[in-house]
Amino acid sequence: MFLSAAARSVVSQAARQVRSLHRSAARAGAGGIFVHRDTPDNNPDTPFEFTEHNKKRIEAILSMYPEGHKQAATIPVLDLAQRQHGWLPISAMNKVAEVLGVAPMRVYEVATFYTMFLRQPVGKYFIQICTTTPCMLCNSDSILEAIQNKLGIKVGETTPDKMFTLIEVECLGACVNAPMVQINDNYYEDLTPKDIENIIDELKAGRVPPPGPRTSVIPTFEAMFENVPTDRNSGKDDVKWPFLLSFSIPLHPNSQAKYSLLA
């Protein structure tokens, strides 16, 4: 069954020939194009000011760093600016530099290095679909096709109502539950085309579906080794191998999967 799904995915991948990472304006605005170009909606004169609430949050953030080391807070303050505005215009980066008391170039360097910082507008719901090898072998192409058909957009595009933006991304670290997508801060895993259609319907209705796997069973290392003899030589119970030490390690903030160490 797995090989059949993998074969279908390989055929689908070959049919579209290339991944569309380079076609995304949102992604190009982060790691792709490092030189800023002024536009009517994105220039140093574009108004940007932190809200009073976020100014207090910045004070709290800066209090966690030693005196004279405000620059160390560049990433969290940029993140705060992006969450407030939805993306990072050049004026927001300049404001971050002003708050931190550093040259604007120091902030630009960070904003252009990390692809999580978006220097082009995106929709309210930013859909990032993983199409690297593990997800591709689990037929992520069918998920991508379902999203495009449901929203009427292609990779790198935003819906006319500015609600959804779709891009392809590299591995997001949830391979154990492939295929998966990230929508804003949430991971949605073990997806089928029907699952992603339902998720989009919920978002359109103003409801955020619970993140995490769409199945009730979360794979564990224990399950992987449940049929392994306790003694690799004799199968007797007097020698325990492998010894499974179980504890919970979230793969990402929304995952509660259990993982194990082999000792």
Rosetta blueprint (number, residue, H / E / L):
1 M L
2 F H
3 L H
4 S H
5 A H
6 A H
7 A H
8 R H
9 S H
10 V H
11 V H
12 S H
13 Q H
14 A H
15 A H
16 R H
17 Q L
18 V L
19 R L
20 S L
21 L H
22 H H
23 R H
24 S L
25 A H
26 A H
27 R H
28 A H
29 G H
30 A H
31 G H
32 G H
33 I L
34 F L
35 V L
36 H L
37 R L
38 D L
39 T E
40 P L
41 D L
42 N E
43 N L
44 P L
45 D L
46 T L
47 P L
48 F L
49 E L
50 F L
51 T L
52 E H
53 H H
54 N H
55 K H
56 K H
57 R H
58 I H
59 E H
60 A H
61 I H
62 L H
63 S L
64 M L
65 Y L
66 P L
67 E L
68 G L
69 H L
70 K H
71 Q H
72 A H
73 A H
74 T H
75 I H
76 P H
77 V H
78 L H
79 D H
80 L H
81 A H
82 Q H
83 R H
84 Q H
85 H H
86 G L
87 W L
88 L L
89 P L
90 I H
91 S H
92 A H
93 M H
94 N H
95 K H
96 V H
97 A H
98 E H
99 V H
100 L H
101 G L
102 V L
103 A L
104 P H
105 M H
106 R H
107 V H
108 Y H
109 E H
110 V H
111 A H
112 T H
113 F H
114 Y L
115 T L
116 M L
117 F L
118 L L
119 R L
120 Q L
121 P L
122 V L
123 G L
124 K L
125 Y E
126 F E
127 I E
128 Q E
129 I E
130 C E
131 T L
132 T L
133 T H
134 P H
135 C H
136 M H
137 L H
138 C L
139 N L
140 S H
141 D H
142 S H
143 I H
144 L H
145 E H
146 A H
147 I H
148 Q H
149 N H
150 K H
151 L H
152 G L
153 I L
154 K L
155 V L
156 G L
157 E L
158 T E
159 T L
160 P L
161 D L
162 K L
163 M L
164 F E
165 T E
166 L E
167 I E
168 E E
169 V E
170 E L
171 C L
172 L L
173 G L
174 A L
175 C H
176 V H
177 N H
178 A L
179 P L
180 M L
181 V E
182 Q E
183 I E
184 N L
185 D L
186 N E
187 Y E
188 Y E
189 E E
190 D L
191 L L
192 T L
193 P H
194 K H
195 D H
196 I H
197 E H
198 N H
199 I H
200 I H
201 D H
202 E H
203 L H
204 K H
205 A L
206 G L
207 R L
208 V L
209 P L
210 P L
211 P L
212 G E
213 P E
214 R L
215 T L
216 S L
217 V L
218 I L
219 P L
220 T L
221 F H
222 E H
223 A H
224 M H
225 F L
226 E L
227 N L
228 V L
229 P L
230 T L
231 D L
232 R L
233 N L
234 S L
235 G L
236 K L
237 D L
238 D L
239 V L
240 K L
241 W L
242 P L
243 F L
244 L E
245 L E
246 S E
247 F E
248 S E
249 I L
250 P L
251 L L
252 H L
253 P L
254 N L
255 S L
256 Q L
257 A L
258 K E
259 Y E
260 S E
261 L E
262 L E
263 A L
